[in-house]
Amino acid sequence: VEAREAVPRPKLPEINRARGRVGVEYNTIVGRKGSAIQSRQVALVVRMDMTRIGGTYWNFTGYWRGRLDSRSTSTQPLTVNDLINRTYHLGLFYNNPNSRWAAGIGRLYLPWASSLDTLDGGYLARRIGGVVTIGMFAGSTPDPTSWSYNPDRRIGGTFVNFQAGGFDSVRYTGTFGIALSAIRWHAEREFAFVENSLFFKRALSLYQSLQFDGPSSIVTPTDIVRSQPGVSRSFVTLRIQPLSRLSFDLSHNYFRDLPTFDPLLVSTGLLDRLIFQGFSGGVRLDLPWRVGLYGSAGRSSRTGDTRFSWNQLYGITFGNFLKTGFRTDLRYAKFDSAFGRGDYRAVSISRQIGEGLRWEAIGGQQNYFSPLGQLSRGRFATTTIDWFLGASFYIQGGYTWQRGDQQNYDQWFTVLGRRF
């Protein structure tokens, strides 16, 4: 035994493992049909997966894209790509199985309460025994797909998490916490949040999140509005998978306040979890020949409605469309809820050509109407190409055409970077 212990052991593969991409992006936007919009931008693109840095338990993972210079005009509207870039995550995380401490900093989710949406900030947590974890977090809210999106909002709070069970049988995790949000350092609201998950192998999962607001005062130009305490948002979903190819889900969504997410992202599908209000049910069926069918429908339940309205979403995915190697997804949604109504149609097509070339195209059309006065009609099409030059370098190029009610403009961007 002593002889075996003296034999040098190879370093674990996850220690100092670094994979990723780093690139420089050049972006131009040119207005059409008399528009004066013109812009040129240079951006840095980073995709990282670094584990056990320097033999420690720090990991650096995620994706980030940031402009290195400003826009040429302050009146230029945001594009779909601009908004989607803000939904990415990149962070430095400490996760040591032999330590009671855990930490993270960057653009990330709070691991124990993802319902708080993306944070630009960090968290610090400590495990107590094998069941309880307590911690605190703070940061800003940069994600435009958040229900209450505001780039000037700051949020901070504390939480306690309980975990029990295992992945082979029944597993439960629950998080309870309190938080305070502020806009430009002026207190906005105090709220408590709850997030619970219950799993039974792969056959059943139950998820519930809820936020309860305390009383608050909002100063308007003419008065001080005091809101009463109550549930501001709630989401419950039950998913059952009786067969490997068949799954059902039943959900209930409730929001007390009107949203502030960017409606330009409706047609991308990133807001599907928010545009349904009330009860809804869905099904997904994986057929032979790599064909998948999915859909959901629900009836909205807004206070004061004289009639109910149906929310619908349908889609079909072809993993190998007509044996051409193209992956195709077609989607249609129609929604009517307290914050607005509308519909969208979208299609995405992608093709992997060998090991070094990948092509993807996305197109869509949306109509969005809101009682807040927001009106959005638009069409867009985006195509991108990834070309990997051997093991070290890659080139990525793309073109976006976007047409709305007020602006028509084109976008072209290229990326040259290094893989490692």
Buried (B, 14 or more C-beta within 10 A) or exposed (E): EEEEEEEEEEEEEEEBEEEBBEBBBEBBBEBEEEEEBBBEBEBBBBBBBBBBBEEEBBBBBBBBBEBEEEBEEEEBEEBBBBBBBBBBBBBBBBBEEEEEEBBBBBBBBBBBBBBBBBBBBBBBBBBEEEEEBBBBBBBBBBBBBBBBBBEEBBBBBBBBBBBEEEEEEEBEBBBBBEBBBBBEEEEBBBBBBBBBBBBEEEEBBBBBBBBBBBEBEEEEEEEEEEBEEEEBBBBBBBBBBEEEEEBBBBBBBBBBBBBBBBBBBBBBBBBBEBBBBBBBEBEBBBEEEEBBEBBBBBBBBEEEEEEEBEBBBBBBBBBEBEEEEBBBBBBBBBBBBBBBBBBBBBBBBBBBEEEEEBBBBBBBBBBBBBEEEEBBBBBBBBBBBBBBEEEEBBBBBBBBBBBBEEBBBBBEBBBBBEBE
